[in-house]
Amino acid sequence: MTDDAEWVTDSNEALELCLVRALEDADALVGEEERGAIEPFNPQFTYPIFGEQEKIFGYKDLEIKLHFASGSLKQLLEIKYSAKLESAATPADDIEGLLYKFIPADYTKHAAAFEATVEADYAFRPVGEKVGSYARAPAGKARAKGKGKGKARANGRQDVDEEDGGAVVFEMFKSTWATPGFREYHRRMQLFILLFIEGGSYVHEEEDAWEFITLYERRKRPSTGEDTYHFVGYVSTYPFWCYPDQVRLRLSQFVILPPYQHQGHGSKLYATLFKHMLARPEVAELTVEDPAEAFEDLRDRNDLRYLVAQGVPDDPAFTAGVGEDRRGPRAAWETGVRRRHKIAQRQFDRLLEMLLLRQLDKSEPAKVRAYRLQVKARLYRFNYELLSQMTPDERKEALAKTYDSVVEDYERILDMTFH
């Protein structure tokens, strides 16, 4: 009788992902952060492929390597194990068959063929229209400076001019299904949505209006000086009609791969999307579909910095009418600012409340009370259906608890944004 437990493997641990570069390009990477780009990493989720329990049955010492050429994202699949259960009653899972449903059919299972693909990947070029770029100091230079003060910093790396010697440039390209070659490329990169976004799913190619911005790292080869491109992440959006004659652009998917996380790249991608959206007269506002907590924080930080840079807190009307029953003049001012900056209503309300809290003088009871009334009034409007079913005492208690929780979270976000 077989002990089933010894034949069960955690699919998140078994599946190894890696962005592979040509040997010359890999050798040029310096320091832990840069070399992290070519280190293997694991997915956060595999339940769309291997089931809700994220388990694979029928193997011992199972290793699944799904490696990608770092630019073209062409794939190598290798499945290794020390033993496979041979049982008609309880057959081993068909690993390749399960993966085959989610990856393009042009993957290889031969290491030598994949190595040749990777070595030829220097010729890969992104498709689409370039919509933004930024540059970072190379790791060696960032360490030598130590206390350098760049325009922005992420884990000690600072933004520099793209023409600086050795600068590592990151570029963003906008594509649609009509972009030559993008449909095929998207079929390779869309797997990351399943593996790193909880509840993520593939978009439908028959829906023509999808738009994408893809982020790449661009480096020069030491031997030839030619550019090579390496995939970092991407964002997808979909436009919905907005009365009377505009569209509401909904951010649907947003992913930065683990080797590039916590380095400021997500903020750069979001800021580029936001700037691109602002420049389009047909777009009324940017909304976000069911955001994860980490993305909400990223969005909040960037939107807050944007509004501060635009001088919204310096407007004399910024604090006028806060907490007053008669909201007419203040509501009109808020509507004008919100529409000018194309921010969705609930998000804009939260941002204003955070910025008001940031400059709130807590030693003045009247101002604290006005702020509390402002926030509670918004919470009441937002949760009206639920609150209207409560008794007055229950409603008062619920609003008080929600207010305390909201303010605590605001303080956390403000501390992250303006520390």
C-alpha positions in Angstrom: 0.0 0.0 0.0 1.4 3.4 -1.0 1.8 6.3 1.4 0.3 9.1 -0.7 1.9 11.8 1.3 5.4 10.9 0.1 4.3 11.4 -3.5 2.8 14.9 -2.9 4.8 18.1 -3.8 4.0 21.7 -3.2 3.7 23.1 -6.7 4.8 26.6 -5.6 8.1 25.2 -4.4 8.6 22.8 -7.2 8.2 25.3 -10.0 11.4 27.3 -10.6 11.3 30.4 -12.8 14.3 32.2 -14.1 15.1 35.0 -16.6 18.1 33.8 -18.4 20.6 36.1 -20.2 23.5 35.3 -22.6 26.7 34.5 -20.8 28.3 37.8 -21.7 25.3 39.8 -20.5 25.1 37.8 -17.3 28.8 38.3 -16.5 28.4 42.1 -16.9 26.0 42.2 -13.9 27.6 43.5 -10.7 26.5 43.2 -7.1 23.6 41.4 -5.3 20.8 43.5 -6.7 21.9 43.4 -10.4 22.8 39.7 -10.2 19.4 39.0 -8.6 17.9 39.6 -12.1 19.3 36.2 -13.2 18.6 34.3 -10.0 15.8 31.6 -10.0 12.6 32.5 -8.2 9.3 30.8 -7.3 5.7 31.8 -8.1 3.4 33.1 -5.5 0.4 31.1 -6.9 0.0 28.0 -9.0 -3.6 27.1 -8.3 -4.8 28.1 -11.8 -2.5 25.4 -13.2 -2.3 22.7 -10.5 -5.5 23.2 -8.6 -6.7 24.9 -5.4 -4.4 22.9 -3.1 -1.4 23.8 -5.2 -0.1 20.2 -4.9 1.4 17.8 -7.5 0.8 14.1 -7.1 2.9 11.2 -8.1 6.6 12.3 -7.9 9.5 12.3 -5.5 12.2 15.0 -5.5 10.2 16.9 -8.1 11.8 19.9 -9.9 10.1 21.8 -12.6 12.2 24.4 -14.4 10.4 26.9 -16.5 13.1 29.3 -17.7 12.7 32.3 -20.0 15.1 34.1 -22.4 15.1 37.4 -20.6 14.1 39.5 -23.6 12.0 37.4 -26.0 10.6 35.3 -23.1 11.0 32.1 -25.2 10.8 29.2 -22.8 12.6 26.0 -21.6 10.6 23.4 -19.7 12.5 20.7 -17.8 10.8 18.2 -15.4 13.1 16.1 -13.2 12.3 13.7 -10.4 13.9 10.7 -8.6 10.8 8.5 -8.8 7.4 8.5 -10.5 4.4 6.6 -9.2 3.2 4.1 -11.8 -0.3 3.3 -10.8 -3.4 2.9 -12.9 -5.6 3.5 -9.9 -3.9 6.7 -8.8 -1.8 8.0 -11.7 0.7 10.7 -11.4 -0.3 14.2 -12.5 0.5 15.0 -16.1 2.7 18.1 -15.4 3.6 19.0 -18.9 0.0 18.5 -20.0 -1.3 20.9 -17.3 1.3 23.5 -18.2 0.7 23.1 -21.9 -2.8 24.7 -21.4 -1.2 27.9 -20.2 2.0 28.4 -22.2 2.7 28.8 -26.0 3.4 25.5 -27.8 6.8 26.7 -29.0 8.7 26.0 -25.8 11.7 23.6 -25.9 12.6 20.8 -23.6 16.2 20.7 -24.8 18.8 22.7 -22.8 21.2 23.1 -25.7 18.4 24.5 -28.0 17.4 26.9 -25.2 21.0 28.0 -24.7 21.3 28.8 -28.4 18.0 30.8 -28.1 19.4 32.8 -25.2 22.7 33.5 -26.9 20.7 34.9 -29.9 18.4 36.9 -27.7 20.7 40.0 -27.9 18.8 40.7 -31.2 15.4 41.0 -29.4 13.8 44.4 -29.7 10.5 45.5 -27.9 7.5 46.1 -30.1 5.2 49.1 -29.8 5.6 52.8 -29.2 8.1 54.0 -26.6 6.2 56.1 -24.0 8.7 56.6 -21.2 12.2 55.8 -19.8 14.4 56.4 -16.9 18.0 55.5 -15.9 19.7 54.2 -12.8 23.3 54.4 -11.8 25.1 51.1 -12.3 25.5 49.1 -9.1 29.3 49.7 -8.9 28.9 53.4 -9.2 26.0 53.5 -6.7 28.1 51.7 -4.1 31.1 54.0 -4.7 29.0 57.1 -4.1 27.4 55.7 -1.0 25.7 58.9 0.1 24.8 60.3 -3.3 21.6 62.3 -3.6 19.9 61.5 -6.9 16.5 62.6 -8.1 15.0 59.4 -6.7 16.4 56.4 -4.9 15.5 52.7 -4.6 17.6 50.4 -2.5 20.6 52.7 -2.8 20.3 53.1 -6.6 19.6 56.6 -7.9 18.1 58.0 -11.0 20.7 59.5 -13.4 20.8 61.0 -16.9 20.5 58.3 -19.6 23.6 59.6 -21.2 25.7 59.0 -18.1 28.5 56.5 -18.7 27.3 53.0 -17.8 23.8 54.1 -16.9 21.2 51.2 -16.8 18.2 52.5 -18.8 14.6 51.3 -18.4 12.2 51.8 -21.2 8.4 51.4 -21.5 6.5 50.5 -24.7 2.8 50.8 -25.4 1.2 48.0 -27.5 -2.2 46.8 -28.6 -3.3 43.7 -30.4 -2.7 45.6 -33.6 1.0 46.1 -32.8 2.9 43.7 -35.1 4.3 40.8 -33.1 2.8 41.8 -29.8 0.0 39.2 -29.7 2.6 36.4 -29.9 4.8 38.1 -27.3 1.9 38.6 -24.9 1.2 34.9 -25.0 4.6 34.3 -23.4 4.4 37.0 -20.7 0.8 36.5 -19.6 1.7 33.5 -17.5 3.1 35.9 -14.9 -0.4 37.2 -14.2 -1.5 33.7 -13.1 1.7 33.2 -11.0 1.9 36.6 -9.2 -1.6 38.1 -9.1 -4.2 36.4 -6.8 -7.3 35.8 -8.8 -5.5 36.8 -12.0 -6.8 35.4 -15.3 -5.9 35.7 -19.0 -7.4 38.5 -21.0 -9.5 37.7 -24.1 -7.7 38.4 -27.3 -11.0 38.9 -29.2 -11.5 42.0 -27.1 -9.8 44.5 -29.4 -9.5 47.5 -27.0 -6.9 46.1 -24.6 -3.8 48.3 -24.2 -0.5 47.3 -22.6 2.7 49.1 -21.4 5.7 46.8 -21.1 8.8 47.7 -19.1 12.3 46.5 -20.1 15.8 47.0 -18.8 18.1 48.1 -21.5 21.9 47.5 -21.2 24.9 47.9 -23.4 27.0 44.9 -24.1 30.6 45.5 -22.9 32.2 43.9 -26.0 30.2 45.6 -28.7 28.2 48.5 -27.1 25.0 47.2 -28.7 21.8 47.4 -26.7 20.1 44.3 -25.1 16.6 44.3 -23.7 15.3 42.3 -20.6 11.7 42.0 -19.5 10.8 43.6 -16.1 7.0 43.7 -16.0 3.9 45.2 -17.6 0.5 46.7 -17.0 -2.8 46.2 -19.0 -5.7 48.6 -19.3 -9.1 48.5 -20.9 -11.3 51.5 -21.9 -15.0 51.6 -20.9 -17.5 54.2 -22.2 -18.0 57.2 -19.9 -21.0 59.4 -20.4 -21.3 61.4 -22.5 -18.4 61.1 -24.9 -15.2 59.9 -23.1 -13.8 56.6 -21.8 -12.9 55.4 -18.3 -9.5 53.7 -18.5 -9.5 50.7 -16.1 -6.2 49.3 -14.9 -6.7 45.6 -15.0 -3.3 43.8 -14.5 0.0 45.1 -13.0 3.0 42.9 -12.4 6.7 43.5 -11.7 8.7 40.3 -11.6 10.3 39.4 -8.2 13.9 40.1 -9.3 12.9 43.7 -9.9 10.6 44.3 -7.0 11.2 46.8 -4.2 13.5 48.9 -6.5 11.0 51.6 -7.5 10.2 50.1 -10.9 6.5 49.6 -10.2 6.2 53.3 -9.3 7.9 54.3 -12.6 5.6 52.1 -14.6 2.5 53.4 -12.8 3.6 57.1 -13.2 4.2 56.6 -16.9 0.8 55.1 -17.4 -0.7 58.0 -15.4 1.1 60.6 -17.4 0.1 58.9 -20.7 -3.5 58.8 -19.5 -3.5 62.5 -18.6 -2.4 63.4 -22.0 -5.3 61.7 -23.7 -8.3 64.0 -24.0 -10.7 61.1 -24.5 -9.9 59.6 -21.1 -12.1 60.9 -18.3 -10.4 59.0 -15.4 -8.2 56.1 -14.4 -9.8 53.4 -12.3 -8.3 50.2 -10.9 -10.0 46.7 -11.0 -9.9 45.0 -7.6 -6.4 46.1 -6.5 -4.3 44.0 -4.2 -3.1 45.7 -1.0 0.5 46.1 -2.2 -0.7 47.7 -5.4 -3.1 50.0 -3.5 -0.1 51.2 -1.4 1.9 51.8 -4.6 -1.0 53.7 -6.2 -1.6 55.8 -3.1 2.1 56.8 -2.7 2.3 57.9 -6.4 -1.0 59.7 -6.4 -0.2 61.6 -3.2 3.2 62.7 -4.5 1.6 63.7 -7.8 -1.1 65.9 -6.1 1.5 67.5 -3.9 3.7 68.2 -6.9 0.7 69.8 -8.6 0.2 72.1 -5.7 -3.2 70.9 -4.6 -2.5 71.3 -0.8 -1.3 74.8 -1.5 -4.6 75.9 -3.0 -6.4 78.3 -0.6 -9.6 76.3 -1.2 -7.9 73.1 0.0 -9.0 73.5 3.7 -12.1 75.7 3.0 -15.4 74.1 4.1 -13.9 71.0 5.7 -16.4 69.3 7.9 -19.3 71.7 7.1 -22.8 70.5 6.6 -23.2 72.7 3.5 -20.9 71.1 1.0 -21.8 73.0 -2.1 -18.8 75.2 -2.6 -16.3 72.6 -1.4 -17.9 69.8 -3.4 -17.6 72.0 -6.5 -13.9 72.7 -5.9 -13.3 69.0 -5.3 -15.1 68.0 -8.5 -13.1 70.5 -10.5 -9.7 69.3 -9.1 -10.7 65.6 -9.5 -11.7 65.9 -13.1 -8.6 67.9 -14.0 -6.4 65.2 -12.6 -8.6 62.3 -13.8 -8.7 60.4 -10.6 -11.6 58.1 -9.7 -14.0 59.5 -7.0 -13.3 57.2 -4.1 -9.5 57.3 -4.7 -9.6 61.1 -4.9 -11.6 61.4 -1.6 -9.1 59.2 0.1 -6.2 61.2 -1.2 -7.7 64.5 -0.1 -8.3 63.0 3.4 -4.7 61.9 3.6 -3.4 65.2 2.6 -5.7 67.0 5.0 -4.5 64.7 7.8 -0.9 65.4 6.8 -1.2 69.1 7.6 -3.8 68.8 10.4 -2.9 70.6 13.6 -4.0 68.0 16.2 -3.5 70.6 19.0 -6.6 72.5 17.7 -9.8 70.6 18.7 -12.0 72.5 16.3 -9.9 71.5 13.3 -9.6 67.9 14.4 -13.4 67.8 14.8 -13.9 69.3 11.3 -11.6 66.7 9.8 -13.4 63.9 11.6 -16.7 65.1 10.4 -15.4 65.3 6.8 -14.1 61.7 6.8 -17.2 60.3 8.6 -19.5 62.0 6.1 -17.7 60.4 3.2 -17.7 57.0 5.0 -21.4 57.3 5.6 -22.1 58.1 1.9 -19.9 55.3 0.8 -21.5 52.7 3.1 -25.0 54.2 3.2 -26.9 50.9 2.4 -25.3 49.0 5.2 -25.4 51.9 7.8 -29.0 52.8 7.0 -30.1 49.4 8.3 -28.5 50.0 11.7 -29.9 51.7 14.8 -28.5 55.2 15.5 -26.3 53.9 18.3 -25.0 51.0 16.1 -24.4 53.4 13.3 -22.5 55.8 15.5 -20.3 53.0 16.9 -19.6 51.5 13.4 -18.6 54.9 12.0 -16.3 55.6 15.0 -14.5 52.2 14.6 -14.2 52.7 10.8 -12.9 56.2 11.2 -10.2 55.1 13.6 -9.1 52.3 11.3 -9.1 54.5 8.3 -7.0 57.2 10.0 -4.5 54.6 11.3 -4.1 53.3 7.7 -3.7 56.9 6.4 -0.9 57.5 8.8 0.9 54.4 7.7 0.6 55.4 4.0 1.7 59.0 4.7 4.7 57.7 6.7 5.7 55.5 3.7 5.2 58.3 1.2 6.8 61.4 2.9 9.2 59.9 5.4 
